[in-house]
Amino acid sequence: MGISGGASESTAIANQLCSESIQGIRTVRAFNIEPQIMGLYETLISEGQSAKKKAFTAAIGTGSSNLLMFSLYWLAFFYGGWLIK
């Protein structure tokens, strides 16, 4: 699954929580559990945000390693061309 699997799962659970609490709004209001529902929803959404940060960090690492690899290719071809000249 990787990084996005956890984010998708937590977002799906957050959407389900939101949908069920809206459908049962009378029950939520009767037991006065709005703060608990909001806290749980914010926790689930923040898990998705941390997955986004992990994905961004992985993308920066992959991009910099590709930059290094292609820079070395360029250097090797440049040096080979200089040797032929």
ABEGO torsion letter per residue (X at the ends): XEAAAAAAAAAAAAAAAAAAAAAAAAAAAAAGAAAAAAAAAAAAAAAAAAAAAAAAAAAAAAAAAAAAAAAAAAAAAAAAAAAAX
